[in-house]
Amino acid sequence: MTQVLELQFVTTEGKTSTLTIDAPKPNLTAAEIQQVMETIVAKNVFSGPAGAISAIKGARIVDRQVTEFDVATA
């Protein structure tokens, strides 16, 4: 199973911007996540076509299970 931590922010243009972190450490707390997100907003280092990150929207851990099939042909 693969896990990613998605940090969701609101941009200055009113859009949602998501930062994805692969394999987050186990037992993360909401307080730890919030502290990091507040730092990201305060430092104002990320921006793109949808504007700069301006506020916290939410965070979640997404579990994904991938099953691969060997169907390649020679």
mmCIF file of the N, C-alpha and C atoms, coordinates in Angstrom:
data_MODEL
# 
_entry.id   MODEL 
# 
loop_
_atom_site.group_PDB 
_atom_site.id 
_atom_site.type_symbol 
_atom_site.label_atom_id 
_atom_site.label_alt_id 
_atom_site.label_comp_id 
_atom_site.label_asym_id 
_atom_site.label_entity_id 
_atom_site.label_seq_id 
_atom_site.pdbx_PDB_ins_code 
_atom_site.Cartn_x 
_atom_site.Cartn_y 
_atom_site.Cartn_z 
_atom_site.occupancy 
_atom_site.B_iso_or_equiv 
_atom_site.pdbx_formal_charge 
_atom_site.auth_seq_id 
_atom_site.auth_comp_id 
_atom_site.auth_asym_id 
_atom_site.auth_atom_id 
_atom_site.pdbx_PDB_model_num 
ATOM 1   N N  . MET A 1 1  ? 0.841  -1.169  0.000   1.00 0.00 ? 1  MET A N  1 
ATOM 2   C CA . MET A 1 1  ? 0.000  0.000   0.000   1.00 0.00 ? 1  MET A CA 1 
ATOM 3   C C  . MET A 1 1  ? 0.893  1.241   0.000   1.00 0.00 ? 1  MET A C  1 
ATOM 4   N N  . THR A 1 2  ? 0.535  2.214   -0.790  1.00 0.00 ? 2  THR A N  1 
ATOM 5   C CA . THR A 1 2  ? 1.274  3.459   -0.911  1.00 0.00 ? 2  THR A CA 1 
ATOM 6   C C  . THR A 1 2  ? 0.486  4.573   -0.226  1.00 0.00 ? 2  THR A C  1 
ATOM 7   N N  . GLN A 1 3  ? 1.175  5.390   0.540   1.00 0.00 ? 3  GLN A N  1 
ATOM 8   C CA . GLN A 1 3  ? 0.535  6.528   1.191   1.00 0.00 ? 3  GLN A CA 1 
ATOM 9   C C  . GLN A 1 3  ? 1.156  7.820   0.711   1.00 0.00 ? 3  GLN A C  1 
ATOM 10  N N  . VAL A 1 4  ? 0.317  8.841   0.581   1.00 0.00 ? 4  VAL A N  1 
ATOM 11  C CA . VAL A 1 4  ? 0.795  10.192  0.317   1.00 0.00 ? 4  VAL A CA 1 
ATOM 12  C C  . VAL A 1 4  ? 0.057  11.147  1.252   1.00 0.00 ? 4  VAL A C  1 
ATOM 13  N N  . LEU A 1 5  ? 0.750  12.183  1.654   1.00 0.00 ? 5  LEU A N  1 
ATOM 14  C CA . LEU A 1 5  ? 0.141  13.254  2.439   1.00 0.00 ? 5  LEU A CA 1 
ATOM 15  C C  . LEU A 1 5  ? -0.153 14.387  1.473   1.00 0.00 ? 5  LEU A C  1 
ATOM 16  N N  . GLU A 1 6  ? -1.405 14.802  1.416   1.00 0.00 ? 6  GLU A N  1 
ATOM 17  C CA . GLU A 1 6  ? -1.805 15.914  0.560   1.00 0.00 ? 6  GLU A CA 1 
ATOM 18  C C  . GLU A 1 6  ? -2.061 17.135  1.427   1.00 0.00 ? 6  GLU A C  1 
ATOM 19  N N  . LEU A 1 7  ? -1.319 18.203  1.165   1.00 0.00 ? 7  LEU A N  1 
ATOM 20  C CA . LEU A 1 7  ? -1.509 19.480  1.851   1.00 0.00 ? 7  LEU A CA 1 
ATOM 21  C C  . LEU A 1 7  ? -2.251 20.394  0.889   1.00 0.00 ? 7  LEU A C  1 
ATOM 22  N N  . GLN A 1 8  ? -3.447 20.798  1.261   1.00 0.00 ? 8  GLN A N  1 
ATOM 23  C CA . GLN A 1 8  ? -4.298 21.601  0.381   1.00 0.00 ? 8  GLN A CA 1 
ATOM 24  C C  . GLN A 1 8  ? -4.322 23.053  0.860   1.00 0.00 ? 8  GLN A C  1 
ATOM 25  N N  . PHE A 1 9  ? -4.100 23.961  -0.088  1.00 0.00 ? 9  PHE A N  1 
ATOM 26  C CA . PHE A 1 9  ? -4.053 25.384  0.214   1.00 0.00 ? 9  PHE A CA 1 
ATOM 27  C C  . PHE A 1 9  ? -4.992 26.142  -0.718  1.00 0.00 ? 9  PHE A C  1 
ATOM 28  N N  . VAL A 1 10 ? -5.380 27.337  -0.299  1.00 0.00 ? 10 VAL A N  1 
ATOM 29  C CA . VAL A 1 10 ? -6.114 28.273  -1.145  1.00 0.00 ? 10 VAL A CA 1 
ATOM 30  C C  . VAL A 1 10 ? -5.093 29.263  -1.682  1.00 0.00 ? 10 VAL A C  1 
ATOM 31  N N  . THR A 1 11 ? -5.221 29.600  -2.968  1.00 0.00 ? 11 THR A N  1 
ATOM 32  C CA . THR A 1 11 ? -4.298 30.560  -3.579  1.00 0.00 ? 11 THR A CA 1 
ATOM 33  C C  . THR A 1 11 ? -4.910 31.951  -3.612  1.00 0.00 ? 11 THR A C  1 
ATOM 34  N N  . THR A 1 12 ? -4.091 32.923  -3.975  1.00 0.00 ? 12 THR A N  1 
ATOM 35  C CA . THR A 1 12 ? -4.562 34.305  -4.073  1.00 0.00 ? 12 THR A CA 1 
ATOM 36  C C  . THR A 1 12 ? -5.622 34.477  -5.151  1.00 0.00 ? 12 THR A C  1 
ATOM 37  N N  . GLU A 1 13 ? -5.713 33.520  -6.067  1.00 0.00 ? 13 GLU A N  1 
ATOM 38  C CA . GLU A 1 13 ? -6.723 33.558  -7.121  1.00 0.00 ? 13 GLU A CA 1 
ATOM 39  C C  . GLU A 1 13 ? -7.988 32.791  -6.727  1.00 0.00 ? 13 GLU A C  1 
ATOM 40  N N  . GLY A 1 14 ? -8.039 32.284  -5.474  1.00 0.00 ? 14 GLY A N  1 
ATOM 41  C CA . GLY A 1 14 ? -9.212 31.552  -5.013  1.00 0.00 ? 14 GLY A CA 1 
ATOM 42  C C  . GLY A 1 14 ? -9.258 30.101  -5.454  1.00 0.00 ? 14 GLY A C  1 
ATOM 43  N N  . LYS A 1 15 ? -8.181 29.598  -5.993  1.00 0.00 ? 15 LYS A N  1 
ATOM 44  C CA . LYS A 1 15 ? -8.093 28.202  -6.449  1.00 0.00 ? 15 LYS A CA 1 
ATOM 45  C C  . LYS A 1 15 ? -7.490 27.342  -5.340  1.00 0.00 ? 15 LYS A C  1 
ATOM 46  N N  . THR A 1 16 ? -7.563 26.024  -5.548  1.00 0.00 ? 16 THR A N  1 
ATOM 47  C CA . THR A 1 16 ? -6.940 25.090  -4.616  1.00 0.00 ? 16 THR A CA 1 
ATOM 48  C C  . THR A 1 16 ? -5.614 24.617  -5.192  1.00 0.00 ? 16 THR A C  1 
ATOM 49  N N  . SER A 1 17 ? -4.587 24.633  -4.365  1.00 0.00 ? 17 SER A N  1 
ATOM 50  C CA . SER A 1 17 ? -3.268 24.131  -4.740  1.00 0.00 ? 17 SER A CA 1 
ATOM 51  C C  . SER A 1 17 ? -2.913 23.018  -3.765  1.00 0.00 ? 17 SER A C  1 
ATOM 52  N N  . THR A 1 18 ? -2.422 21.892  -4.286  1.00 0.00 ? 18 THR A N  1 
ATOM 53  C CA . THR A 1 18 ? -2.117 20.748  -3.440  1.00 0.00 ? 18 THR A CA 1 
ATOM 54  C C  . THR A 1 18 ? -0.646 20.384  -3.552  1.00 0.00 ? 18 THR A C  1 
ATOM 55  N N  . LEU A 1 19 ? 0.012  20.266  -2.396  1.00 0.00 ? 19 LEU A N  1 
ATOM 56  C CA . LEU A 1 19 ? 1.378  19.752  -2.331  1.00 0.00 ? 19 LEU A CA 1 
ATOM 57  C C  . LEU A 1 19 ? 1.277  18.312  -1.857  1.00 0.00 ? 19 LEU A C  1 
ATOM 58  N N  . THR A 1 20 ? 1.949  17.399  -2.545  1.00 0.00 ? 20 THR A N  1 
ATOM 59  C CA . THR A 1 20 ? 1.884  15.981  -2.220  1.00 0.00 ? 20 THR A CA 1 
ATOM 60  C C  . THR A 1 20 ? 3.234  15.511  -1.708  1.00 0.00 ? 20 THR A C  1 
ATOM 61  N N  . ILE A 1 21 ? 3.213  14.812  -0.575  1.00 0.00 ? 21 ILE A N  1 
ATOM 62  C CA . ILE A 1 21 ? 4.431  14.284  0.030   1.00 0.00 ? 21 ILE A CA 1 
ATOM 63  C C  . ILE A 1 21 ? 4.314  12.772  0.073   1.00 0.00 ? 21 ILE A C  1 
ATOM 64  N N  . ASP A 1 22 ? 5.229  12.089  -0.609  1.00 0.00 ? 22 ASP A N  1 
ATOM 65  C CA . ASP A 1 22 ? 5.239  10.629  -0.634  1.00 0.00 ? 22 ASP A CA 1 
ATOM 66  C C  . ASP A 1 22 ? 5.718  10.062  0.691   1.00 0.00 ? 22 ASP A C  1 
ATOM 67  N N  . ALA A 1 23 ? 5.150  8.940   1.072   1.00 0.00 ? 23 ALA A N  1 
ATOM 68  C CA . ALA A 1 23 ? 5.572  8.163   2.246   1.00 0.00 ? 23 ALA A CA 1 
ATOM 69  C C  . ALA A 1 23 ? 5.740  9.029   3.499   1.00 0.00 ? 23 ALA A C  1 
ATOM 70  N N  . PRO A 1 24 ? 4.665  9.660   3.961   1.00 0.00 ? 24 PRO A N  1 
ATOM 71  C CA . PRO A 1 24 ? 4.794  10.468  5.173   1.00 0.00 ? 24 PRO A CA 1 
ATOM 72  C C  . PRO A 1 24 ? 5.132  9.603   6.380   1.00 0.00 ? 24 PRO A C  1 
ATOM 73  N N  . LYS A 1 25 ? 5.779  10.201  7.362   1.00 0.00 ? 25 LYS A N  1 
ATOM 74  C CA . LYS A 1 25 ? 6.167  9.428   8.544   1.00 0.00 ? 25 LYS A CA 1 
ATOM 75  C C  . LYS A 1 25 ? 4.904  8.949   9.266   1.00 0.00 ? 25 LYS A C  1 
ATOM 76  N N  . PRO A 1 26 ? 4.994  7.788   9.881   1.00 0.00 ? 26 PRO A N  1 
ATOM 77  C CA . PRO A 1 26 ? 3.834  7.270   10.615  1.00 0.00 ? 26 PRO A CA 1 
ATOM 78  C C  . PRO A 1 26 ? 3.519  8.160   11.820  1.00 0.00 ? 26 PRO A C  1 
ATOM 79  N N  . ASN A 1 27 ? 2.293  8.125   12.241  1.00 0.00 ? 27 ASN A N  1 
ATOM 80  C CA . ASN A 1 27 ? 1.839  8.818   13.452  1.00 0.00 ? 27 ASN A CA 1 
ATOM 81  C C  . ASN A 1 27 ? 1.963  10.336  13.393  1.00 0.00 ? 27 ASN A C  1 
ATOM 82  N N  . LEU A 1 28 ? 1.800  10.914  12.211  1.00 0.00 ? 28 LEU A N  1 
ATOM 83  C CA . LEU A 1 28 ? 1.757  12.372  12.120  1.00 0.00 ? 28 LEU A CA 1 
ATOM 84  C C  . LEU A 1 28 ? 0.537  12.882  12.876  1.00 0.00 ? 28 LEU A C  1 
ATOM 85  N N  . THR A 1 29 ? 0.682  14.025  13.508  1.00 0.00 ? 29 THR A N  1 
ATOM 86  C CA . THR A 1 29 ? -0.461 14.615  14.203  1.00 0.00 ? 29 THR A CA 1 
ATOM 87  C C  . THR A 1 29 ? -0.979 15.815  13.416  1.00 0.00 ? 29 THR A C  1 
ATOM 88  N N  . ALA A 1 30 ? -2.219 16.170  13.681  1.00 0.00 ? 30 ALA A N  1 
ATOM 89  C CA . ALA A 1 30 ? -2.803 17.341  13.036  1.00 0.00 ? 30 ALA A CA 1 
ATOM 90  C C  . ALA A 1 30 ? -2.017 18.594  13.394  1.00 0.00 ? 30 ALA A C  1 
ATOM 91  N N  . ALA A 1 31 ? -1.523 18.667  14.627  1.00 0.00 ? 31 ALA A N  1 
ATOM 92  C CA . ALA A 1 31 ? -0.747 19.832  15.058  1.00 0.00 ? 31 ALA A CA 1 
ATOM 93  C C  . ALA A 1 31 ? 0.556  19.964  14.272  1.00 0.00 ? 31 ALA A C  1 
ATOM 94  N N  . GLU A 1 32 ? 1.228  18.847  14.031  1.00 0.00 ? 32 GLU A N  1 
ATOM 95  C CA . GLU A 1 32 ? 2.480  18.876  13.253  1.00 0.00 ? 32 GLU A CA 1 
ATOM 96  C C  . GLU A 1 32 ? 2.210  19.330  11.824  1.00 0.00 ? 32 GLU A C  1 
ATOM 97  N N  . ILE A 1 33 ? 1.159  18.789  11.242  1.00 0.00 ? 33 ILE A N  1 
ATOM 98  C CA . ILE A 1 33 ? 0.811  19.146  9.866   1.00 0.00 ? 33 ILE A CA 1 
ATOM 99  C C  . ILE A 1 33 ? 0.443  20.623  9.782   1.00 0.00 ? 33 ILE A C  1 
ATOM 100 N N  . GLN A 1 34 ? -0.359 21.087  10.718  1.00 0.00 ? 34 GLN A N  1 
ATOM 101 C CA . GLN A 1 34 ? -0.780 22.488  10.716  1.00 0.00 ? 34 GLN A CA 1 
ATOM 102 C C  . GLN A 1 34 ? 0.416  23.422  10.851  1.00 0.00 ? 34 GLN A C  1 
ATOM 103 N N  . GLN A 1 35 ? 1.358  23.077  11.710  1.00 0.00 ? 35 GLN A N  1 
ATOM 104 C CA . GLN A 1 35 ? 2.546  23.920  11.904  1.00 0.00 ? 35 GLN A CA 1 
ATOM 105 C C  . GLN A 1 35 ? 3.334  24.054  10.600  1.00 0.00 ? 35 GLN A C  1 
ATOM 106 N N  . VAL A 1 36 ? 3.516  22.942  9.896   1.00 0.00 ? 36 VAL A N  1 
ATOM 107 C CA . VAL A 1 36 ? 4.243  22.971  8.622   1.00 0.00 ? 36 VAL A CA 1 
ATOM 108 C C  . VAL A 1 36 ? 3.474  23.797  7.590   1.00 0.00 ? 36 VAL A C  1 
ATOM 109 N N  . MET A 1 37 ? 2.164  23.615  7.546   1.00 0.00 ? 37 MET A N  1 
ATOM 110 C CA . MET A 1 37 ? 1.359  24.354  6.576   1.00 0.00 ? 37 MET A CA 1 
ATOM 111 C C  . MET A 1 37 ? 1.385  25.855  6.867   1.00 0.00 ? 37 MET A C  1 
ATOM 112 N N  . GLU A 1 38 ? 1.333  26.229  8.126   1.00 0.00 ? 38 GLU A N  1 
ATOM 113 C CA . GLU A 1 38 ? 1.411  27.647  8.490   1.00 0.00 ? 38 GLU A CA 1 
ATOM 114 C C  . GLU A 1 38 ? 2.757  28.239  8.075   1.00 0.00 ? 38 GLU A C  1 
ATOM 115 N N  . THR A 1 39 ? 3.824  27.468  8.211   1.00 0.00 ? 39 THR A N  1 
ATOM 116 C CA . THR A 1 39 ? 5.148  27.923  7.786   1.00 0.00 ? 39 THR A CA 1 
ATOM 117 C C  . THR A 1 39 ? 5.186  28.125  6.274   1.00 0.00 ? 39 THR A C  1 
ATOM 118 N N  . ILE A 1 40 ? 4.601  27.198  5.528   1.00 0.00 ? 40 ILE A N  1 
ATOM 119 C CA . ILE A 1 40 ? 4.564  27.319  4.061   1.00 0.00 ? 40 ILE A CA 1 
ATOM 120 C C  . ILE A 1 40 ? 3.824  28.585  3.655   1.00 0.00 ? 40 ILE A C  1 
ATOM 121 N N  . VAL A 1 41 ? 2.692  28.862  4.290   1.00 0.00 ? 41 VAL A N  1 
ATOM 122 C CA . VAL A 1 41 ? 1.931  30.074  3.971   1.00 0.00 ? 41 VAL A CA 1 
ATOM 123 C C  . VAL A 1 41 ? 2.745  31.317  4.340   1.00 0.00 ? 41 VAL A C  1 
ATOM 124 N N  . ALA A 1 42 ? 3.351  31.317  5.524   1.00 0.00 ? 42 ALA A N  1 
ATOM 125 C CA . ALA A 1 42 ? 4.093  32.493  6.000   1.00 0.00 ? 42 ALA A CA 1 
ATOM 126 C C  . ALA A 1 42 ? 5.318  32.802  5.147   1.00 0.00 ? 42 ALA A C  1 
ATOM 127 N N  . LYS A 1 43 ? 6.015  31.762  4.672   1.00 0.00 ? 43 LYS A N  1 
ATOM 128 C CA . LYS A 1 43 ? 7.243  31.970  3.885   1.00 0.00 ? 43 LYS A CA 1 
ATOM 129 C C  . LYS A 1 43 ? 6.953  32.401  2.455   1.00 0.00 ? 43 LYS A C  1 
ATOM 130 N N  . ASN A 1 44 ? 5.739  32.117  1.965   1.00 0.00 ? 44 ASN A N  1 
ATOM 131 C CA . ASN A 1 44 ? 5.309  32.555  0.633   1.00 0.00 ? 44 ASN A CA 1 
ATOM 132 C C  . ASN A 1 44 ? 6.307  32.170  -0.464  1.00 0.00 ? 44 ASN A C  1 
ATOM 133 N N  . VAL A 1 45 ? 6.712  30.899  -0.494  1.00 0.00 ? 45 VAL A N  1 
ATOM 134 C CA . VAL A 1 45 ? 7.697  30.460  -1.476  1.00 0.00 ? 45 VAL A CA 1 
ATOM 135 C C  . VAL A 1 45 ? 7.095  29.730  -2.678  1.00 0.00 ? 45 VAL A C  1 
ATOM 136 N N  . PHE A 1 46 ? 5.829  29.367  -2.603  1.00 0.00 ? 46 PHE A N  1 
ATOM 137 C CA . PHE A 1 46 ? 5.201  28.635  -3.707  1.00 0.00 ? 46 PHE A CA 1 
ATOM 138 C C  . PHE A 1 46 ? 4.179  29.516  -4.407  1.00 0.00 ? 46 PHE A C  1 
ATOM 139 N N  . SER A 1 47 ? 4.279  29.563  -5.722  1.00 0.00 ? 47 SER A N  1 
ATOM 140 C CA . SER A 1 47 ? 3.266  30.239  -6.524  1.00 0.00 ? 47 SER A CA 1 
ATOM 141 C C  . SER A 1 47 ? 3.245  29.597  -7.896  1.00 0.00 ? 47 SER A C  1 
ATOM 142 N N  . GLY A 1 48 ? 2.182  29.818  -8.604  1.00 0.00 ? 48 GLY A N  1 
ATOM 143 C CA . GLY A 1 48 ? 2.043  29.246  -9.939  1.00 0.00 ? 48 GLY A CA 1 
ATOM 144 C C  . GLY A 1 48 ? 0.963  29.987  -10.693 1.00 0.00 ? 48 GLY A C  1 
ATOM 145 N N  . PRO A 1 49 ? 0.471  29.398  -11.770 1.00 0.00 ? 49 PRO A N  1 
ATOM 146 C CA . PRO A 1 49 ? -0.553 30.064  -12.582 1.00 0.00 ? 49 PRO A CA 1 
ATOM 147 C C  . PRO A 1 49 ? -1.828 30.388  -11.793 1.00 0.00 ? 49 PRO A C  1 
ATOM 148 N N  . ALA A 1 50 ? -2.093 29.631  -10.727 1.00 0.00 ? 50 ALA A N  1 
ATOM 149 C CA . ALA A 1 50 ? -3.290 29.861  -9.921  1.00 0.00 ? 50 ALA A CA 1 
ATOM 150 C C  . ALA A 1 50 ? -3.034 30.846  -8.786  1.00 0.00 ? 50 ALA A C  1 
ATOM 151 N N  . GLY A 1 51 ? -1.858 31.481  -8.774  1.00 0.00 ? 51 GLY A N  1 
ATOM 152 C CA . GLY A 1 51 ? -1.532 32.452  -7.739  1.00 0.00 ? 51 GLY A CA 1 
ATOM 153 C C  . GLY A 1 51 ? -0.651 31.867  -6.655  1.00 0.00 ? 51 GLY A C  1 
ATOM 154 N N  . ALA A 1 52 ? -0.306 32.697  -5.690  1.00 0.00 ? 52 ALA A N  1 
ATOM 155 C CA . ALA A 1 52 ? 0.530  32.264  -4.565  1.00 0.00 ? 52 ALA A CA 1 
ATOM 156 C C  . ALA A 1 52 ? -0.342 31.614  -3.499  1.00 0.00 ? 52 ALA A C  1 
ATOM 157 N N  . ILE A 1 53 ? 0.256  30.721  -2.728  1.00 0.00 ? 53 ILE A N  1 
ATOM 158 C CA . ILE A 1 53 ? -0.456 30.086  -1.623  1.00 0.00 ? 53 ILE A CA 1 
ATOM 159 C C  . ILE A 1 53 ? -0.747 31.154  -0.574  1.00 0.00 ? 53 ILE A C  1 
ATOM 160 N N  . SER A 1 54 ? -2.026 31.231  -0.142  1.00 0.00 ? 54 SER A N  1 
ATOM 161 C CA . SER A 1 54 ? -2.395 32.291  0.790   1.00 0.00 ? 54 SER A CA 1 
ATOM 162 C C  . SER A 1 54 ? -3.072 31.810  2.072   1.00 0.00 ? 54 SER A C  1 
ATOM 163 N N  . ALA A 1 55 ? -3.611 30.578  2.079   1.00 0.00 ? 55 ALA A N  1 
ATOM 164 C CA . ALA A 1 55 ? -4.303 30.083  3.267   1.00 0.00 ? 55 ALA A CA 1 
ATOM 165 C C  . ALA A 1 55 ? -4.362 28.562  3.260   1.00 0.00 ? 55 ALA A C  1 
ATOM 166 N N  . ILE A 1 56 ? -4.567 27.995  4.431   1.00 0.00 ? 56 ILE A N  1 
ATOM 167 C CA . ILE A 1 56 ? -4.712 26.542  4.574   1.00 0.00 ? 56 ILE A CA 1 
ATOM 168 C C  . ILE A 1 56 ? -6.147 26.148  4.244   1.00 0.00 ? 56 ILE A C  1 
ATOM 169 N N  . LYS A 1 57 ? -6.290 25.105  3.459   1.00 0.00 ? 57 LYS A N  1 
ATOM 170 C CA . LYS A 1 57 ? -7.623 24.584  3.143   1.00 0.00 ? 57 LYS A CA 1 
ATOM 171 C C  . LYS A 1 57 ? -7.875 23.257  3.863   1.00 0.00 ? 57 LYS A C  1 
ATOM 172 N N  . GLY A 1 58 ? -6.872 22.349  3.849   1.00 0.00 ? 58 GLY A N  1 
ATOM 173 C CA . GLY A 1 58 ? -7.047 21.055  4.509   1.00 0.00 ? 58 GLY A CA 1 
ATOM 174 C C  . GLY A 1 58 ? -5.842 20.167  4.268   1.00 0.00 ? 58 GLY A C  1 
ATOM 175 N N  . ALA A 1 59 ? -5.884 19.004  4.896   1.00 0.00 ? 59 ALA A N  1 
ATOM 176 C CA . ALA A 1 59 ? -4.816 18.023  4.721   1.00 0.00 ? 59 ALA A CA 1 
ATOM 177 C C  . ALA A 1 59 ? -5.425 16.633  4.855   1.00 0.00 ? 59 ALA A C  1 
ATOM 178 N N  . ARG A 1 60 ? -4.818 15.687  4.152   1.00 0.00 ? 60 ARG A N  1 
ATOM 179 C CA . ARG A 1 60 ? -5.305 14.312  4.248   1.00 0.00 ? 60 ARG A CA 1 
ATOM 180 C C  . ARG A 1 60 ? -4.213 13.349  3.832   1.00 0.00 ? 60 ARG A C  1 
ATOM 181 N N  . ILE A 1 61 ? -4.309 12.138  4.382   1.00 0.00 ? 61 ILE A N  1 
ATOM 182 C CA . ILE A 1 61 ? -3.438 11.052  3.950   1.00 0.00 ? 61 ILE A CA 1 
ATOM 183 C C  . ILE A 1 61 ? -4.265 10.164  3.046   1.00 0.00 ? 61 ILE A C  1 
ATOM 184 N N  . VAL A 1 62 ? -3.715 9.861   1.880   1.00 0.00 ? 62 VAL A N  1 
ATOM 185 C CA . VAL A 1 62 ? -4.396 9.034   0.901   1.00 0.00 ? 62 VAL A CA 1 
ATOM 186 C C  . VAL A 1 62 ? -3.660 7.705   0.802   1.00 0.00 ? 62 VAL A C  1 
ATOM 187 N N  . ASP A 1 63 ? -4.399 6.620   1.000   1.00 0.00 ? 63 ASP A N  1 
ATOM 188 C CA . ASP A 1 63 ? -3.855 5.268   0.843   1.00 0.00 ? 63 ASP A CA 1 
ATOM 189 C C  . ASP A 1 63 ? -4.228 4.767   -0.545  1.00 0.00 ? 63 ASP A C  1 
ATOM 190 N N  . ARG A 1 64 ? -3.257 4.151   -1.204  1.00 0.00 ? 64 ARG A N  1 
ATOM 191 C CA . ARG A 1 64 ? -3.519 3.635   -2.545  1.00 0.00 ? 64 ARG A CA 1 
ATOM 192 C C  . ARG A 1 64 ? -2.886 2.271   -2.667  1.00 0.00 ? 64 ARG A C  1 
ATOM 193 N N  . GLN A 1 65 ? -3.662 1.343   -3.140  1.00 0.00 ? 65 GLN A N  1 
ATOM 194 C CA . GLN A 1 65 ? -3.136 0.001   -3.370  1.00 0.00 ? 65 GLN A CA 1 
ATOM 195 C C  . GLN A 1 65 ? -3.092 -0.243  -4.869  1.00 0.00 ? 65 GLN A C  1 
ATOM 196 N N  . VAL A 1 66 ? -1.932 -0.654  -5.360  1.00 0.00 ? 66 VAL A N  1 
ATOM 197 C CA . VAL A 1 66 ? -1.741 -0.894  -6.784  1.00 0.00 ? 66 VAL A CA 1 
ATOM 198 C C  . VAL A 1 66 ? -1.453 -2.384  -6.987  1.00 0.00 ? 66 VAL A C  1 
ATOM 199 N N  . THR A 1 67 ? -2.192 -2.980  -7.904  1.00 0.00 ? 67 THR A N  1 
ATOM 200 C CA . THR A 1 67 ? -1.948 -4.357  -8.285  1.00 0.00 ? 67 THR A CA 1 
ATOM 201 C C  . THR A 1 67 ? -1.541 -4.362  -9.753  1.00 0.00 ? 67 THR A C  1 
ATOM 202 N N  . GLU A 1 68 ? -0.333 -4.824  -10.019 1.00 0.00 ? 68 GLU A N  1 
ATOM 203 C CA . GLU A 1 68 ? 0.159  -4.849  -11.385 1.00 0.00 ? 68 GLU A CA 1 
ATOM 204 C C  . GLU A 1 68 ? -0.026 -6.255  -11.962 1.00 0.00 ? 68 GLU A C  1 
ATOM 205 N N  . PHE A 1 69 ? -0.340 -6.289  -13.253 1.00 0.00 ? 69 PHE A N  1 
ATOM 206 C CA . PHE A 1 69 ? -0.491 -7.543  -13.969 1.00 0.00 ? 69 PHE A CA 1 
ATOM 207 C C  . PHE A 1 69 ? 0.589  -7.619  -15.040 1.00 0.00 ? 69 PHE A C  1 
ATOM 208 N N  . ASP A 1 70 ? 1.176  -8.777  -15.191 1.00 0.00 ? 70 ASP A N  1 
ATOM 209 C CA . ASP A 1 70 ? 2.205  -8.989  -16.202 1.00 0.00 ? 70 ASP A CA 1 
ATOM 210 C C  . ASP A 1 70 ? 1.526  -9.364  -17.508 1.00 0.00 ? 70 ASP A C  1 
ATOM 211 N N  . VAL A 1 71 ? 1.227  -8.355  -18.322 1.00 0.00 ? 71 VAL A N  1 
ATOM 212 C CA . VAL A 1 71 ? 0.544  -8.587  -19.583 1.00 0.00 ? 71 VAL A CA 1 
ATOM 213 C C  . VAL A 1 71 ? 1.386  -8.166  -20.778 1.00 0.00 ? 71 VAL A C  1 
ATOM 214 N N  . ALA A 1 72 ? 2.653  -7.878  -20.548 1.00 0.00 ? 72 ALA A N  1 
ATOM 215 C CA . ALA A 1 72 ? 3.539  -7.431  -21.632 1.00 0.00 ? 72 ALA A CA 1 
ATOM 216 C C  . ALA A 1 72 ? 3.737  -8.562  -22.629 1.00 0.00 ? 72 ALA A C  1 
ATOM 217 N N  . THR A 1 73 ? 3.811  -8.167  -23.879 1.00 0.00 ? 73 THR A N  1 
ATOM 218 C CA . THR A 1 73 ? 4.083  -9.149  -24.930 1.00 0.00 ? 73 THR A CA 1 
ATOM 219 C C  . THR A 1 73 ? 5.490  -8.968  -25.445 1.00 0.00 ? 73 THR A C  1 
ATOM 220 N N  . ALA A 1 74 ? 6.047  -10.030 -25.944 1.00 0.00 ? 74 ALA A N  1 
ATOM 221 C CA . ALA A 1 74 ? 7.436  -9.986  -26.430 1.00 0.00 ? 74 ALA A CA 1 
ATOM 222 C C  . ALA A 1 74 ? 7.529  -9.396  -27.794 1.00 0.00 ? 74 ALA A C  1 
# 
